[in-house]
Amino acid sequence: DYEESANKVEVAFKSSEGAVKNWAKGTLKAYGIAEGSALDYAALYGDMATGMGLSTGEAAKMSTSLVGLAGDLSSFNMSLDRVKTALNGIFTGETEALKSLGIVMTETNLQEYALSAGITKSMKSMTQAEKVQLRYGYVLAMTKNAQGDFLRTQGGAANQTRIFTESMKQLGQSFGKLLLPEITPMIVKLNGLVKKFSE
């Protein structure tokens, strides 16, 4: 899983992939998210961001920020997957899942937020990239209370349980790095045998 996530990061962020991989090394301590999970989430957000017209550098910054926000929001006793799915609304414009996080992102609310941020352009005349950046800014503004919550409450039972679960993933990843070079050639040979039997 880690190897696949690392590959996705390379494809999604291109020249910015090194910065994202370095950032992911500290996500377990900072957000309670294992390195492999953080890379997977970041690659998903990065794909959506670049697909909407953002540069790989902008996508890397936005994606790592959203993964950190997911860690903080899930610290409010929600699953990481549920939060990750809700934050997809920044890219898709879907708002229902965001409501479960206490974020009401209507077009009126977004337009008001844009005006308060000095953006006079109407949403209808914005590009996809501009809409994504506007929704991203709005979600960050609406989640200020949650930001940093994981670090504030990491000593609690819920977050300690999450750290344990994510630490086990990271431990598996460490073993995998050692075992994959040994196991992969065996799998290649087994695939060859299966092909011969099939023939």
C-alpha positions in Angstrom: 0.0 0.0 0.0 2.8 2.4 0.9 4.6 1.7 -2.4 1.4 2.4 -4.3 0.8 5.6 -2.4 4.4 6.8 -3.0 3.9 6.1 -6.7 0.7 8.1 -6.8 2.5 11.0 -5.1 5.1 11.1 -7.8 2.5 11.2 -10.5 0.3 13.8 -8.8 3.0 16.3 -7.6 5.8 15.7 -10.1 8.6 18.1 -9.1 7.0 18.8 -5.7 6.8 15.1 -4.7 10.0 15.3 -2.6 8.5 18.0 -0.4 5.3 16.0 0.1 7.2 12.8 0.9 9.4 14.6 3.5 6.3 16.2 5.1 4.6 12.8 5.4 7.4 11.5 7.6 6.1 13.7 10.4 2.4 13.2 10.1 2.1 10.4 12.6 3.3 12.7 15.4 1.7 15.9 14.1 -1.8 14.5 13.1 -2.0 10.9 14.1 -1.9 9.7 10.5 0.6 7.1 9.3 3.0 8.1 6.6 1.5 5.8 4.0 -2.1 7.0 4.8 -0.9 10.7 4.6 0.7 10.1 1.2 -2.5 8.3 -0.1 -4.8 11.2 1.1 -2.4 13.8 -0.3 -2.2 12.1 -3.7 -6.0 12.0 -3.9 -6.3 15.7 -3.1 -3.4 16.5 -5.4 -5.0 14.6 -8.3 -8.2 16.6 -7.9 -6.4 19.9 -7.4 -4.3 19.6 -10.6 -7.3 18.3 -12.5 -9.0 21.5 -11.6 -6.2 23.6 -13.0 -3.9 24.2 -10.0 -0.2 23.9 -10.4 1.6 21.0 -8.8 3.2 23.4 -6.2 -0.2 24.8 -5.3 -1.7 21.3 -5.2 1.1 20.1 -2.9 0.6 22.9 -0.4 -3.2 22.6 -0.4 -3.1 18.8 -0.2 -0.7 18.6 2.8 -2.8 21.3 4.5 -6.0 19.3 4.0 -4.4 16.1 5.3 -3.4 17.9 8.5 -6.9 19.4 8.7 -8.4 15.9 8.3 -6.2 14.7 11.2 -7.5 17.6 13.4 -11.1 17.2 12.4 -11.0 13.4 13.0 -9.7 14.2 16.5 -13.3 15.3 17.2 -14.2 11.6 17.3 -14.8 11.0 13.5 -13.2 8.5 11.3 -10.4 9.7 9.0 -12.1 8.2 6.0 -15.3 10.1 6.7 -13.4 13.4 7.1 -11.4 12.7 4.0 -14.5 12.1 1.9 -16.2 15.3 3.3 -13.2 17.4 2.4 -13.4 16.2 -1.2 -16.3 18.7 -1.4 -13.6 21.4 -1.7 -12.9 20.0 -5.2 -16.3 18.7 -6.2 -18.5 21.4 -4.8 -20.6 18.8 -3.0 -21.7 20.1 0.4 -23.7 17.4 2.1 -20.8 15.6 3.6 -19.2 18.9 4.8 -22.3 19.6 6.8 -21.5 16.6 9.0 -18.3 18.5 9.9 -20.3 21.6 10.8 -19.4 23.4 7.6 -22.4 24.9 5.7 -20.9 25.8 2.3 -23.7 27.4 0.2 -23.1 29.6 -2.8 -24.3 32.6 -0.8 -21.9 31.8 2.1 -19.1 31.4 -0.4 -19.9 34.7 -2.1 -20.0 36.5 1.2 -16.7 34.9 2.2 -15.2 36.0 -1.1 -16.3 39.6 -0.5 -14.9 39.6 3.0 -11.6 38.4 1.5 -11.6 41.3 -1.0 -12.6 39.1 -4.0 -15.2 40.9 -6.0 -15.5 38.4 -8.9 -18.8 36.5 -9.0 -18.6 32.7 -8.6 -20.2 32.3 -12.0 -17.3 34.0 -13.7 -14.6 32.1 -11.7 -12.5 29.3 -13.2 -12.5 25.9 -11.7 -9.2 26.6 -10.0 -10.5 29.8 -8.5 -13.6 28.1 -7.2 -11.4 25.4 -5.6 -9.2 28.0 -3.9 -12.3 29.9 -2.7 -13.9 26.8 -1.2 -10.5 25.8 0.3 -10.2 29.2 2.0 -13.7 29.0 3.2 -13.3 25.6 4.8 -10.1 26.7 6.5 -11.9 29.8 7.9 -14.8 27.6 9.1 -12.6 25.1 10.9 -10.3 27.4 12.9 -11.5 25.9 16.2 -10.5 22.4 15.0 -7.1 23.3 13.7 -4.3 22.0 16.0 -6.8 19.9 18.0 -4.9 16.6 17.5 -1.8 18.1 19.2 -3.9 19.6 22.0 -5.7 16.4 22.8 -3.3 13.6 21.7 -3.0 12.4 25.3 -6.7 11.4 25.4 -7.8 7.8 25.0 -9.5 8.3 21.6 -6.4 9.9 20.0 -4.0 7.4 21.7 -6.0 4.6 20.2 -5.8 6.2 16.8 -2.0 6.7 17.2 -1.7 3.0 18.1 -3.7 1.9 15.0 -1.7 4.2 12.7 1.6 3.2 14.3 0.8 -0.4 13.5 0.3 0.7 9.8 3.7 2.5 10.0 5.4 -0.6 11.5 3.9 -2.7 8.7 5.3 -0.3 6.2 8.8 -0.5 7.8 8.7 -4.3 7.6 7.4 -4.1 4.1 10.4 -2.0 3.0 12.7 -4.7 4.2 10.6 -7.6 2.9 9.5 -6.4 -0.6 12.9 -6.7 -2.3 12.9 -10.4 -1.1 9.3 -11.2 -1.8 8.8 -9.5 -5.2 11.1 -11.9 -7.1 9.3 -14.9 -5.5 6.0 -13.5 -6.6 7.3 -13.0 -10.2 8.4 -16.6 -10.2 5.1 -17.8 -8.9 3.3 -15.8 -11.6 5.5 -17.5 -14.2 4.6 -20.9 -12.8 0.9 -20.1 -12.8 1.1 -19.0 -16.4 2.9 -22.3 -17.3 0.2 -24.3 -15.6 -2.5 -22.4 -17.3 -0.9 -23.1 -20.7 
